[in-house]
Amino acid sequence: MSPALSLLPALLLAAAAAEPECPTKCGDVDIPYPFGIGTRCSRSKGFEISCVNNGTAAVPVLRSAGGARTIPMASLSVAPRPEAKVMLPVAYKCYGPAGRRVRASDGRVDLRSSSVFRISDSRNMFVVLGCNTGAWMNSGANGGGRYNYQYYMGCFTYCASPESPTDGRCASVGCCHVDIPPGLTDNAVYFEQWPHNGMEHSPCDIAFLVDRDGYEFRAADLRMDVRRSSMPVWLDWAIRDDDGALTCAAAKGREGYACVSANSECVDSINGPGYFCRCKEGFKGNPYKYEGGCTSEEPISLVTSTPLKEEQIWEPSGKVEQLNRFSKRSRSRKRGYNEVQELAYARVVKIKIITVE
């Protein structure tokens, strides 16, 4: 009886057409599918990333709803969380010595409600700086409630004297902060109209969203260069197709269902409508890709009764590919000491050969 290696279907990954050759990095930032640089490299328009040169390096950017603003991106990931870190501008309203307003910006970048992105409520906070300052954010109109908005959020700061603010403390003396609600896409900030004459130590009302682990108040921030300042902000993303399939139950079985890897699973988004994909337990990789998607974290152990000279690990880029050239549909061909039967349209990710005497 000829020796053979038994390959179980459950230990194989379904093969599919390869993704087109597309850039996978912009500068130092990985750009994993379903995102892509250029129109033919992403899943759809909402996942397009632009790669621009800022004068010193290549930087990935998102475009605002109207396309007028660019949003620099510091990181982008599929797993373990579907998220991106971006740099958003601060909002401000600045005053001269006489208390008259001299410049202002609401900080708006407008991700729009149909975007694949939502501002992460679990990883960000809303911060307000100033010495006689009140600032807030609200949802778009028609959100319901007493004032026709989904939410209002904000806080107030005050300083009894220029020396009152303390580094490292953000408890309404020069600095305050609050949590934010889920589903946030509009980052526009609004300020109270309070007197500011004689406040050269705090010339601007300032407010911004920021990574809750990425900011610590310093009294010097009351005089930051607001027009050049931006803050790190986490965005959650999800599949939000315009066909109405905004849950796993609705999307499964439809054309365009995103979780295409054989060892992927679907998860409903908890920050806005939609769903995202992840690899099943014991697998890692990109669940949005057919080829090379979710692969086993451990070598697949197979047993042969034929003694081998040494233990071998066969990788897809090495001996497995050589072996596959000898494998046909549902037929086995000899290769050296061993014989492998490969199922039709299947690809082994990693094989560990164990010899049994």
N, C-alpha and C positions, 0 to 999 in steps of 0.2 A: 504494500500500500504506500503510495507516495505521500511524503510528509506535506502538510498544508497548514497555513495560518487561517484561522477562522475570523472573518471580519463581520461583526454584527452591525446591522443597519442602524441601530440606535447610536452607534459610535462614529457614524459618518456624517459629514455635512453635505447638504445638497449643493450642487454646483450650479452656477448660472452665468449669464453673460457678464463679462467684466465691465466695470465702470469705465467711462472714457478717461483718457489720460488728461488729468487736470492738475493744476498746482495744489499742493496740500499744505503749503505754508505761505505766510506773508510776513516777512521779517522773521521775528522769533516766535510768532504765534501760529499754532497748528490750526488748519481749517478743515475739520472733518466733515464728510458727507452726513446729513443732507445739505449742509452749507457748501458753497463753492465760490470760487473767484471767476466771475463771468457768467453769462446767461446759460451756457450749455453745461455748466459743471455743478449746478445746484439742483435741488429737487424741484423748486419752483421759484417764482420771482421773489417771494418773501424771504428766501434763504440766500439771496445773492449777497456777496461781500465784495467791496471794492478794495483794491490794494493800491495805496497811494504813497508817494514819497513826500515826507514832510520837510525835506531839505537835509536831513541827516540820516534817515533810515526809512525802510518800507514799513508802512503801518496799515493794518486792516481797519476799515471804517464801515459803519452803517449809514444809511441815508434816512433823513427824517421823512415824514409823510409827504411833504411837498418837494422834497429833494434839495431844498435850499441849504440845509445844514448837514454837516458830516459829524458823526459820533465816533471818536477813536475807540478801538477795542484793544484791551490788554490781554484777554484770554477768551477761549471758546471751547466748550467741552460737550461731549455726548454722554459720557459716563465719568464718575458715578452719578452725577447730576446733570440734567440738560440746562446749562446756564452759560452766560457770558459776563465778563467784567468789562465795563465801558467807563469812559471818563466823561462826566456831564458837567456843564458850566454851573457856577453858583448864580443865584438871583441876588440882586442888590438894588438899593435905592440910597444914593449918596447926597449929602447936603454940604453947603458952604458954611462959613463961620456965622452968617446971619440966619442960618436955619432954612435957607431956600434950597430946593432940590436942584442938583446940577447934572445928574445922570442917573439912569435906571435901566434895569433889564429884569424880566420875569424868569429868565433861565430856560424858557420853553424849548424843547426839542421835538415834541410831538411824535410819539411812536405810533399813534392811531390805534383805535380799538380793534381793527382787523389784522394788526401785526401779529407775527408769530411770537413776539416778545411781550412780557409783562415785567414791571419793576418788582423785584423780589421783596415781599413783605417780611420774610423770615430772616433775611440777611442784611437789610438796610434799615436806616432810621432817618427821621427828618430833624435837622438841626437848625436853630435860629441863633444868630449872634447879634449883639448890640446892647446899648445901655438905656434905651427907651424904645423898645422894639416889640411889635407883635406881628406875627406872620402866620399864614395858613395856606393850605392847599384844599381843593375840593374836586369832586368828580365832575364830568361833563353834565350838562343839563339833562332833564328828563330822566333823572335817576330815581325819582320817587321821593317820598318823605315830605316833611313839612315845607322844606325850602326847595323842593324839586331837584335835590342832589342826593347821590348815593351816600356821600360822607362829607364831613368837614373835619380837618385835623390841623392842629397848630399849637403854638405855645408863645409865652411872653417872657421878656427879659428886662431887667432893670439893674442899674448900678447906683448905689448911694453916693459913690465918689469914684474918681478915676482909678483909685487903688483897689476897689472892691473885687474885681474879677480875679480869680485864682487859677493858676495853671493846673490842669488835670481835673477840675471840677466843672460840671455842666448842670447846675441846679438852679437855673433862672437868674443867676447873677452874671450877666454878660453872655451867658450861654444857656440854652435849654434844648431838650430833645424829646421826641415822642416816637412811638411805633407807627407804622403805616399799615393801611388795610390792603388786602389782596386785590388783584385785578387792576392795579394802577398802571395807566399808560400815559397820562398827562402829568408832567412835572412842573407846570406853571405855578409860580408862587405869587401871593398877594400880601401887601404890607398895610398895616394900620397907618393912618396919617397923624402921627404924634409929633410934638415939638422937638426940634433938634438944635436950636440955637445954643451956642456956647459949648458944644460937645465935640471939640477937636480930638479928644481921646477916643471917640467912637463915631467917626464921621459918616459911617454907612450902616444901614440896616442890611443884614446879610442872611441868607437862608439857602439850604441845599439838602438834597438827598445824599447819603453816603453809606458805604459799607460800615456796619456797626462795629466791626473789629478794625477798621481802617482809619479812624479819626479819634484824636484826643485833643481837647480844647487847650489852647494857649492864649493868654491874654493878648499877645501880639497879634493874634488873628483878627482882633477888632479893627486893625488897620491893614489888613491884607490887600494886595493888589487885585481887586475884584475882577478886573477885566482880563486878567491873565490866569485866574484861578479856576481849577476844575477838580472834581472829586471822584474817587472810584465808587462805582455803583454796580450792584449785581442785577442782572436780568435773568428771569426764567424764560424758557422758550418751550413751545409745544407745536404739534401738528395741528393747524387750524385751517383745514381746507374749506373752500367756499361752497362745497357740495352739501353742507349741512351735517356731515359725518363728524361730529365734534365729541364723540365718546368712543371708547373701544368697542362697545356693543354695536354702535351704528357703523363703525368703519370696517370691522372685520368682514371679509368676504367681498368687499367692494373693490373695484379697480382703483388703484392708487393707494391701497392700504400700505402704510409705511413700514410696518414691522416685518421685513422680508427675510431676515436671517432665520434659518431652520431652528435655531435655539434661542429665539427672542420671545419676549412677551410684551403685552400692551398694558399701559398704566394710564388711568384717567388723570388729567391735569387737575391740580388743586389750586392753581393760580390762574383763573380765567378758564374759558372753554377749551376743549381740545384734548389731545392725548400725547404721550411720548412712549418710546420703546426702550427696553433694556434687555440685557442678556439674562438668561435664566441662571439660577444658582449653579455654580461650577463651571460657568463659561464667562469669557470676557471678550471685549472687542467692540465692533460697531454693529448694532442690531439693524441698522438701516441699509446694510449692504448684503447682497446675495453672496458674492464671492469674498471669502475672508472676513465674514461678519463676526458672529459670536463663536469663538473657538474654545476648545477644552483647556482649562487651566492646568490640567495634569496630563502627562503622557498616557496614551491608550495602551494598556497592557494586553499583549497577545501571547499565546503559548504555542511553541513548536516542540515536537518530540525529537527533532533533529538537532544534535549538539552544534552550537555555534562557537567560533573561536573566541568571541568576545561579545559583551552586551552592546547593542547598537541603538542609537536614537536616529530615526529617520525624519528629517524635516521636509516640509513642502518644497523648499528651494533646493533640496539636495537629493538624497537617495530615493525618496518617495517618487519624485518626478521621473527619475531614471526607471524605477520599477513600473510606473504607470504606463510607460511606453510599451511594456511587454504585456499589459493587461487589456483584455477586450471585454465586451459586454458579456457578463455572466459566464466567462470562460477564464481559465487559469493557464498561465504559462510559466515554465520554470525559469528561475533566475538564481544561479549559484546554488547554495545549499537549500534554499527555501522555495516555496511555491505560494503565491498569493492569489486569491480570488477577489476581484474588485467588482462591486455592484455597478450597474449602469449609471452613468451620470453622477458619480459620487467622488468625493475627494477626501483623502485621509489627511488630517491636520498634523498629527504626530503619533508615531508608533513606537512603543518600547517592546523589544523582543526579549522574551524570557525563555531560557532553555530549560527543559525538564528532562533529566537523565532517565 
